[in-house]
Amino acid sequence: MLDISLIGTGGMVPLYNRYLSAMLARCNGHMLLIDCGEGAQVTMRELGWGFIHLDYILFTHVHADHIAGIPGMLLSLSNYGRTEKLTIAGPQGIEHVVNSLRVIAPELMYPIEYIELSFSSETAVRFQLGEFHISALSLNHALPCIGYSIDIPRCGRFNAELARERSIPLEFWSRLQKGETVSGYTPDMVLGPERKGIKVSYITDTRPIDTIPEFIRGSDLFICEGMYGDDEMKAKADRFYHMLFSDAARLAKAGGVKELWLTHFSQAVSDPEQYIAAVSEIFENTKAGQDRLTKTFMFED
């Protein structure tokens, strides 16, 4: 099971009804935050999932509307009693940027581990943070920017009959089912083919590029920037490396995703809903994101 919530859906400028960019994922009680725009800790409190189990923060890039909320977030985690390590990942230089912002949040009750991602080609970088299997893709923005996919894999069905035939002790069954190797027994001895997991992709602050459709392919949910709803804003979108609603819809269609949520709206887009009918002609299952829009994804039978 994976819970997803859009913590903030604004781009560049916060509004009274729209916080800046952030998305929160929760799996088995552990949480992962992508971006931390100004005010993220406030809207997280309104969501009500708490702070103490926020274990990972991923940054797409270091523009202020995506990272300026980090000092307050780090202090909130400390004030709520966190003592376990927090992992922060992002583009090269993320440790320097976060530590610079920590001038106003110097004393924390927990250590921070940094992962700085670099890209030597258009190939995605993959790594694991707890139960979250992460893929990272280099995007096309005014400065280095990263798109992320979160995968929650699902192992094959446990075959108790095979376990009995191979005289595998009963006390090892649950660990083998979780993918562990125990006393020489391996999961493939008792598990069937891997089943479909859950995939959520998050792309923001970029022009559409050819590598995105394959990167997001098969996503149960694709969360994508829609800075401008009007196609007449294309020249401005090109100039500042952003996307139109229609750009996001075409990527969703090309990537074969199940659902598209638009986010990172310009302050000029006061009512994103007015563009959804037109965009849905490109990709039908499109939704205009709202702060704290939330959905739970379950494994398919």
Secondary structure, 3 states (H helix, E strand, C coil): CEEEEEEECECCCCECCECECEEEEEECCEEEEECCCCCHHHHHHHHCCCCCCEEEEECCCCCHHHHCCHHHHHHHHHHCCCCCCEEEEEECCHHHHHHHHHHHCCCCCCCEEEEEECCCCCCCEEEEECCEEEEEEECCCCCCCEEEEEEEEECCCECHHHHHHCCCCHHHHHHHHCCCCECCECHHHCECCCEEEEEEEEECCCCCCCCHHHHHCCCCEEEEECCECCHHHHHHHHHCCCCEHHHHHHHHHHHCCCCEEEECECCCCCCHHHHHHHHHCCCCCEEECCCCCEEEECCCC
